[in-house]
Amino acid sequence: MVGNGHGELFSERVRARGRTYFFDVREAKRGDRYLVISEFRRTPDGHARSRVVVFPDALGRFLEVLRRAAQVIEESGRSRPIGVRRGR
C-alpha cells in the first residue's frame, strides 16, 4: 500500500494473535527515509502501542539479525519465539 502523502511512502498492516503491526516507510523533511514498525495490542486498560524506528545506516544489520532470528524460530518448529535474548 502506498502511504498517505504526508511523509509516508509505504504502509502495510499485518494482523496476528490479537496484535496489529504496521510497517511504514517514511521520509523526513530533508529526504532521508526510515522504517517505523508499530505494534498495537489490546490491554485491560484499552490499547497499547510500541514503536521501533530503524534508520538507513542500521537497516542492513537489522534485517540480517531479523532473518537469523526468523530462521531459528522456523527451524525449531515452534510458532512462539524462544525466550533467549542475545546481543542486547
Stockholm file with secondary structure:
# STOCKHOLM 1.0

chainA/1-88         MVGNGHGELFSERVRARGRTYFFDVREAKRGDRYLVISEFRRTPDGHARSRVVVFPDALGRFLEVLRRAAQVIEESGRSRPIGVRRGR
#=GR chainA/1-88 SS CBCCSSSEEEEEEEEETTEEEEEEEEECTTSCEEEEEEEEEEETTEEEEEEEEECHHHHHHHHHHHHHHHHHHHHHTCSSCCSCCCCC
#=GC SS_cons        CBCCSSSEEEEEEEEETTEEEEEEEEECTTSCEEEEEEEEEEETTEEEEEEEEECHHHHHHHHHHHHHHHHHHHHHTCSSCCSCCCCC
//
